[in-house]
Amino acid sequence: MGAGRASGQPRWGWGGVRDLALSRRHLLAAALGSGVVAAWGGRARAADASSSLGSSTTPGSSTTTGSSATTGSSKGGAASRAAGEPKQAGPPLPAIFSAVPESGALTFRIMREGLMIGTHALVFTPPGSAKRDPAKPKTLKLTVRIFTEVTAKLTPLTLYRFSARIEEPWDGNQLLGFTAESTENGIKRRVKAERGAGGSLWLENVFGRLAVPPEAIAATFWNPKCLEAPLIDPILGRLLDVTVADRGKERIEIANGSEIDVRHFALSGDFPADLWYVEQPARRWAGMTRPGGDGIPITYELL
């Protein structure tokens, strides 16, 4: 299994393509469409008020500046401290950057009935390692680029094809907007969001331009803030309504066969799904499963 299958359950096989009758083409395409295109999110309401869904442990986030008085200091002492302590480059980073991996990338394989049907990759610029290096100047700017490719075949026929490219620029904890271009079985879509005057957020879709809650973010799930903020479907360009329930800690197996400790969140409403996040050293996305239109799970397994 990958991210999304609890430890102890049987592993999905890597067998060949199942023998599917041609009459199932439309059923499979519809199932994949509902499971892949709809896998983006919605407005989150905490179903468990006792859990802090947006909190995460940020390495080095507890920074004290000027909290104690210094008596009897000397130029020599100051010079000694300057020589022996690393110089802090800029202000502490916003909490959002704790979700950025040091490598600057997250990659998932997309699975259905034990078969790999696609990939989902996120690239963060700059990577988390640069953000946390005290020797490098800190920037509050972040760009996240997301690439999704899905192809389902009944040899030699291609039953379903989906691709998407999303770009999210951030300034600190604020989303500046996003652009999303996708193609589903030849049908092209383009959705755009951008900041307006006074911090307003505007969404452009096939129906025109409309205002959305300024605190809304794209439902791309890498950011744990998606568990508590209004979410925008970046593929169809609409606000979705989702309830979030904290299911507690679990241990799951990812694509390479290793097991990791995660926290499980169940989403219901416009976007029923299960999301998993590692919590140490910070809350970061580790996997997702959602049902297809025929109830067969489509799973994003962390590579």
N, C-alpha and C positions, 0 to 999 in steps of 0.2 A: 504494500500500500504506500501511499505517499502521504504528504501532509494532509490531514483530514481523516486518516484512518487510525483509530486508537490502537495502541500496542496490544497484540494478542489476537487480532482479527486476521483472517487468512489473506495472504498476499494475492493481489491480482496477477494473473498470468501474462506472459508476453507471447501467447500463441498467435497463430495467423488470423487473418480476417475471418469472422464468422460467416457461415453460409447464409446470406440474406436473400430472400426472394425479391425480385424486382418490384413487386407490389409494395414493398416497405420503403421505397425510396422517399416518398413524400413524408411518411411518418418520421423517418430518421432526420430528414432535413428540417422538419418542423421542430423536432425535439432538440436538435443542435442549435437551431435559431433561438429558441426560448432559453436555452441553457447558456449560450455564449454571448449573444447580443444583449440579453437582459442582465448579464452578470456585472452590474455596475453599481447599484446601491440605491439609497433613498434617504429621506429625513429620518434621523435616529432619535428615538426616545428611550431613555433608560428604563428597562422593565424592573431592574433590581436597584432600588434607590440607595441601597446600602453599599454598592460598589462604586468606586471612582473609575468610570470607564475611560476617561481621558488622561488619567495619570500614568506616568512612566518614570522609571528610575533613570535619571540622566547622569552619566559619569561626570563628576566635577561640577555639578550644578549648584552645590552648596558652597557658594563663594562668599567670603567675608571680606569686606573692604572698609577699612577705617573703623572697625568695631572696637578696637582697644586703644587706650592712650599709651603713648610712648614717652617715657621720662628718661632724662639723662642721655639722650641720643647724641651722637657725634658724627662728624663728617666721616671719620674713619669707620664707624660702625655701619653707616649707610653705604659706604663704598664696599665694605665687606659683604653686606647683604646683596648688593647689586652684582658682585662678582660671583657669589655662590648660589644665587637663585635664578631660575629661568624667568626671563621677562615675559609678562603677559601681553599678548598681541591683541589689543582691542577689548571690547566688552564681552561679557559672557554670551554664549550663543543662545538663541531662542530654543524653546523646548522641542520644536519640530525637528531640529537637526539630530536629535537622539535617535530618530527613526531611520536615518541615512546610514547604510552599511559602510564599513571602512573601505571595502573594495569598490564602492561606487556602483554596484550592480546587484540586482535580484533577478533570478531566472527560474521559471516554473515550466514543467511539462504539463500539457493538458491531456487528461486521460478520460476515456469512455469505454466501459466494459473491458478493461484491461488492455486497451490499445491506446497508444499515443497518437493523438489527432492534431496536436499543435504545440506551440510554445508561446509563452508570455514573458517578455523581458522588460525590465526597468533599468534605466541608466541615469545616475545622479551626477550632476556637475555643479560644483566640485564634489569629489567623493568624501565620505565621512572621515577618512584618514587625514585629509587636508584640513578639514574643519577642526579636528581635535589636536592638530600639531601646534604646540605653543610657539614654535620657531617661525611659523608662517602667519602672515597677516590674516585676520579673520574677516570674512565677508558675510553679510547677512543675505546675500543673494543665493538662490538655489534654482536650478532648472532640472525638472524630471521629464525624461522622454520615455514613452512606453510603446512597445511594439508587440502586436498580437498577430499570430498567423494560425489559422485552423483550416485543415482540409480533411474531409471524410470521404472515403472511397469505397465503392463496391466494385472491385476490380472487374473490368478496366474503367469503370465509370466513376466520375467525381460527383458525389451526391450533394456535397455542401462545401462552400468555400467562404471564408471570412478573413478579412485583414483590417487592422486598425493602427493608426499612428496618432498618439496624443502627446502634447507638450504642455507642461505646467510650469510657468515661472512663478517663483515665490520671492517675497521680500520679508525676511524674518518669518513670523507666524502668519502673515497675510498672503493669501493667493492673489496674484495680480490678474489672473485670468487663465484661459487655456484654449487651445485649438485641438480639434479632434476630426480626423478624416478617416472614414471607414468605407469598406466595400463588402457587401454581402450578396453573394450569388449575382454579381454584376451590378447591383444597385448601390450607387454612391451616395454618401451622406457627408455633410460638413456641419459641425457645431462649433460655436465660438462663444467665449465669455470674456469680458474685460471690465476693468475698474473704470468708474466714471467719477464725476465731480463729487467731492465730499465723501469718498469711500464707497459709493454705491456700486453695485455689481449688476451688469447687464448680460443677458443671455440672448444669443442669436441662433435661431433654428429655422427650419423650413417655413414656419408660420410667421416669422418676423423677429422683432426685438422686444424683449420684456424684462422688467426688473425682477430680480430674485433677492432673497435675503442676503445682506452684505457679508454675513458670516458663513455662507454656503461654500462648499468645496466640491471638487470633482470626486465622484465615487470610484476612485481607483485603488482604494484600500491599503496602500502602502503606509498611509498616514493614520495613526491610531485615532486622530481627531474625528475620523469618519464614524466612530462609535457614538458620537454625541452631537455632531453638527448637521445642519441641513445639507443634503447631498443632491448633486446634479448628475443625472445620467449623461455622460459625455458622448454617448453614441446616438441616442434619440433626442437629446436636448430638452429634458424635462426634469422637474423636481419630482422625486419619489418619496413616498412615505413608508418608513420602515421602523419597526420596533426592535430594540436590541435587548437581549437577555444574556447575562453573564452566567455561563455554565461551569465556571471554575477551572481548576488546573487539571491537565491531562498530560499523558506522555504519548507521543505519536512517532511514527516512522516516516522518514522523508525518502526521496527518490533513490538516494544512494544506499539505503538500507539501514542507516544509523537512526537512533532514536533521540528525540529532543523533548525538553519540557516546555509546555506551551499553556496558554490560557485560551479557553474556547468561548466564543460568543456566537449566539444563535440569532439570526435575523429573520423576521417575519414581516408580512405585509406585501408591498409591491415587489420586494426582492427577497424571497425566502432563500436563505443560505446559511452555511456554517463557516466561520472565519476562525483562524488560529494565529496567535501571536506569541512569539517568545517574549519573555519579560526581563531577561538578564543578558547583557548589561542594561538594556533598554527595551521597551516594547517595539517589536518589529514584526512585520507581516511574515507568516510562515506557511500559509496555505489557505485554500478555500474549496468548499464543495457545495454545489447547488443542483437541484433536480432538473433534468431536462423535461421537455413537454410530455414525454411518455413515462416520467418518473425515474428514469435511469440516471444516476449521478454523473455529473461532469465535474472533474476534480483538478484543481491546480496543485501540483506536487512540487515542492521546493527542490531545486537541483543544487 
